[in-house]
Amino acid sequence: MSSSAACNYRAPWWLPGAHLQTIWPLTRKGPAQRYHRVRWETPDGDFIDLDWTRPPETADEIAPLVVLFHGLEGSSQSHYARALMRAVSAVGWLGVVPHFRGCSGEPNRLARAYHSGDSEEIDWILLRLRRQLGPRPLFAAGVSLGGNALLKWLGEHGDGSASVVDAAAAICPPLDLALSGHALANGFNRVYTLHFLATLKCKALEKQRRHPGLCDPQRIRSARNLYEFDDAYTGPAHGFDGAADYWRRASSKPWLRHIRRPTLLLCAANDPFVPDAALPAATDLSPAVRFECPASGGHVGFVATPWPGELGWLPQRLLMYFRDTTPARRLAFANI
């Protein structure tokens, strides 16, 4: 498989610029998805909630499963999750969105939450899904933070990932957390940072209330950017020595050359969250990684015509990639 390839996505002429292409999709979510929610108890005494497109026991035993790991402060109702799960259902496949801890609408129990390099959580979730649903094709996708964690898992497990996933895709992941984190502290990007901090701070302060001594609440309240927040809470709460150590150790870019399963890496060249320097060179990629980098799209935008825009391009690209990397005899309802 080639390590890089052209991509046919072009942003509509009436949606110029990275920020419009990032923000406009938030207005195009479409109707709320109806999910079948299942709660799993975690090995460490916590829980996660998984939203399924339908009860898994009702799905055809050969219907492929698409697992979507959401982005920072995302959920199964994020615009990209709704769009992908609609497309999955339309072709008769099964879909599930596992929520990272604290993202399903209910605080998780432990002092920890989730983070960009949480490949251990990815591993536990994917292994349990594989055991539960048997030999059907299993495709894993991750968006932004979820894409970074998924790529890190794929690289860490190398050949061992073959027994778990058939193919994977990462959309707009912050491959180098330091570059992305600092980029989000400047210019218009500060609007996105303030949006994230509004909920991140509330959750961290509630954890400090429930787990006294966990962190310094004043440092959390005064955090002006993601570095200061991660230095005050995310890093220490998850076993890192502050933000710099967390950003270095949790970045997925060093792991790309170790990936062995077919993996689509899709990044828009104008993504305001992912600076040019963070994008991989050919030498950073293993032959299993197909890197597509259209000139436009923003951060997980990829709006398509007609006006006022629809979000079908990205789900169709992912489903076509999964179909094309898997023998036809293993796919049910493959007429994508």
Secondary structure, DSSP 8 states (H G I E B T S, - for coil): --SEE-------TTS-SHHHHHHGGGG---S----EEEEEE-TTS-EEEEEESS-GGGS-TT--EEEEE--TT--TTSHHHHHHHHHHHHTT-EEEEE--TT-SSS--SSS----TT-HHHHHHHHHHHHHHHTTS-EEEEEETHHHHHHHHHHHHHGGGGGGT-SEEEEES--SSHHHHHHHTTSTTHHHHHHHHHHHHHHHHHHHHHHSTTSS-HHHHHH--SHHHHIIIIIHHHTT-SHHHHHHHHH-SGGGGGG--S-EEEE--TT-TTS-GGGS--GGGS-TTEEEE--S--TTTT--BSSTT-B--HHHHHHHHHHHHTS-GGG-SS---
